[in-house]
Structure formats: C-alpha cells, structure tokens
Amino acid sequence: MAEQEAHNPNSVHHDDPAEDAKHPKPTAADPLDLADLTTRWSALESHYRDALRKLSTGGRFNPDVIGTLPVTPDPKRAPGERYPLRELAQVVPRQGRHVSLLVHEKAHIKPIVDAIQASPDFNQQPQRSPDDELELTLTIEPESRDHLATRAHALTHTWRERVRQASEKRRKVHAKWLAQKEVVPDLKRRADAEVLKAQTKVLGVIDKLEKETLARIK
C-alpha cells in the first residue's frame, strides 16, 4: 500500500491544469507573493497528515481505513459512481481481528463484497452472518511495526518530493518572467530565495511528523 499511496490519484499532481485552477496564479507584479505555492503545500499536508494518522493507529487494521474503501453501488447503470464504504455500511470493530460491516441496503451487499475482494489491502471473501442478512464480517491481518514504518517512510519521502516539485514549478515561473523581462535579475534571485526559505520550513514539518509517527508505531 505504501507504493500505491505514493501515487494516490486523490493526492495533488502539480502538472494537472485542473489542479492549477484551484490555486492563485503567480504574477510578476508581486513576485514575492507565494500564495500559489503555499496553498499547494497546504493541500499536500492535509492529504499526508491524514495518511500518517491512519498508519499510526494501525494501518489497515483501522475502521477508518476500511470505511474509505471506494465502492461502486451500481456498476451496470453507473460504473463511474463511487462512494466510500462507510456511506453504504456501518463499520463496527469486534473482538480480536474482526470487523463487522452493517450494510444499510441489501442491494449494496454484492458491490461491497466485490470491492473488498478487489482491494489489494483486504482481498478476501467477507463472511455473511447467519443471524443478520445485512451483516458482513472481515478478518483483518494487523500489519507488523516494520511494515508500518516502511510505509511511513515511503509516504514522507513522496510528500517531500511533491513539495520540491511544487517549488521547482514556481522557480520555472520566475525564470520565465526573467526571460520575458518582467522582473529584473535581483528580484528573480530574491523570489527564488523566498521559495527555498519557505520550502525549508515545510520540510522541517515533514521531518517532525515522520519522527512522531514512527514513535507512535514503535
């Protein structure tokens, strides 16, 4: 899952025009304004903080993680319509390594089962309850501390890389402004320096969160 998380389609991609539209546009009139960059970093922080939090509470053995599994309620009529499992069923931890899924509607049982079977994290046949036709039971294999630590390292590594990608994207804008004579060389250097200064602070936050997560895991 660490590898998948590193390429999670829900996280921020800096070369996506649709993603660009969500952030302020940098302008040569105020080259020291880094609002476009800080909003990108903020989106990344929200995504990766949440991922690290889930890791520190047990990785896959976590009702929150199970609840985020995407399910397609009606694959024939609406194949692109997906909902988090928690919207279709109540996720209830049981004793030991068991989790019950109390499905809201009978029609959603098969789509939920299909999603669980197709998931690389769970990949099992949920058991039907003999007493309740709307209850499914999962047996979750808890992840080892070493595996959780490896995933935490992978997440923070990817987070750092995406922070640096955002910085590089902004520095390329500075270079374009200079080439088009919209800013003078000194102002371009100051803008580059401000980006580096801000990036250093963000990377420091990531380092701290990585250490805190590893401490909770171990």
N, C-alpha and C positions, 0 to 999 in steps of 0.2 A: 504493500500500500504506500510505502514511502515514495517509491518511484512514481506511482500514479499521482500522489499528492503533489509531487514536484511539477507535474504537468496538468494539474487540475484545470479543466476548462472553465470553472467558475472563478478562478483567480484572474488577476489583471494581466493583460497582454499589452505591451506598450506599442506595438505596431498595428493595433486594431483601430481603424478610423472611428468605429462606434465608441470605443473606449476613449479616444481622444476628445470626442464631443462632450464627454462627461466632465471635463476639466477646463479650467480657464486657459485661454490661449496666451502664450507669452508674447510680449510686444517690445520692440526695440525702443519705444518711447519710455519704458521703465524696465530696463534690462536686469535690475537687481530684485525685481519682484519675482519670487519663486513660487507663487501660489499654484501654478500648474504642477509643479514638482511635488510640493508638499501634499496636495490632495491625492496624487498618485501614491505617494508613500503611505498616506493615511489609509487608503483602501487596502494596500498590501498588509499593513499592520493589523487591520481588523480581521482579514482573512487568516493570517498566520497565527495571530494570538488565539483565535478560536480553535485552530487545528492543534496547537500546542496544549491548550487547555484540555482538549479531549484526550490527547495522549497521556497527560499527567494523571487522568482519572481512569486509566486502564485500557486505553486504545480501543480495540474492537469490543471488549467486554464492558460496554458502556451503553446504557439505554439511549443516550443522546445520539450516539453514532448510528445505532440501529434505526432510530427514528428518522434520520436524514436519508436513508436509502431511497433512491428515486423509484417510483412505481408508476406504470402506465395502466390506468384503470380499464381503458377500453382500447386495446391495441388495434382492433379492426376498424373502428369508426374514427378514432382519434389517436393515431400512432405516435404523434409528437406531443401529446398531452401527458405531462408527468407531474406527480405530486410526491412530497416526502411521505414516507410510510406512516409517520406519526399523525398525518391528516386523515388517514384511512383506518387506523387502528391504534388502540392504546397500548403502549409498550410498558409491561409490568415486570420488574425483576422478581425472580423467585429464588428459592433456596439453592445453594450450590451454584452450578454454572448454567442455570436455566432461566429463560426469559419467555414470558407469555405475551402473545400478540392477541388482543381482544378486538377482532375486526368489527367495524361498525356495520358493514353491509355484506351479505352473503356473496353478492356479485364480485366483491373485491378480493375474495379468498384466493382464487386462482391467480390473478395478477400479482398479488403479494408473494405467493409461493414461487411463481416464475421469476420474480425479481430477486428473491433470496437465492434461488438455485443458480441464477446467472451471475450473482455477485462473487468476485474473487475473494472477498473478505469472509463471507459466510458459506457459500457454496455447499448447501445441504438441503435435505428434504425436511421441511418443518413437519412436525408431528401433529395430527389432529387430536383434539381432546375427545374422549369418549362421552364426556358429560356435557360438553358445550360445542355445538357445531361451528360457532364463531370464534373459537379459541385455537390458536396455533402455538406450538411450543418449539423454541430453539435451544440448542445446546451450544454454548459459546466456549471455544477454547481460549483461555486467557493467554495473552502474549507474554513472553519472557521479558525480563527487565532489559536484557541485552538487545532484544529486538526493538523494544520501545525506544531505547537510547539511540539505536541506529536510525530509526525513523525521525527522531527529534533532530539529530544531526543533519539528516537529509532535508528536512523542512527548513531549518535555519540557513542551510547552505543555499537553497533555492531562493529563499527570501532575500538574502544578501545579494545574490546575483541579479535579482529583479530590481532591487534598489539601485544597483550600479548601472543597470540597463537604462533606467529612467534618467539617471544623471547624465549618461552618455548622450541620450536623446536630446536633453536640454543643451549640452555643450555643442552639439552639432548645430543647434539653432543659433547659438552665439557665433559660431564660425560663419554661418550663412549671413548673419547680419553684418559681420565684418567684411565679408567678400562683397556685399552689396553696398558697403559704405554707409550703413545705417547706424553703426556705432564706431567709435574710434578704438584703436588697439588697447589703450589703457582701460577703457570701460569694459572691453571684452575680457581682459585679464581679471578685472575685479569681479565680473559676473561668474567667471569660471571658479574663482577662489571662493565665492559665496556658496556655490554649489558644493564644492568639496567640503567646506566647513559644515554645511547642513547635513551632508551625507555622513560625515564622521559621527555626528550626534546620533543619527538614525542607526548606524551600525553598532554604536555603543548600546543602544536599547536592545537590539537583537542579541548581542553578546550576553547581556544581563538576563534576558528572558530564557535563553538557551541554558544558562547555568542554573536558573531557578527550576526549569522544567526537569533537567537531569537530576537535580537534588530531590525533587518530589518522586521521581521514578525510582531512584535508588534507595 
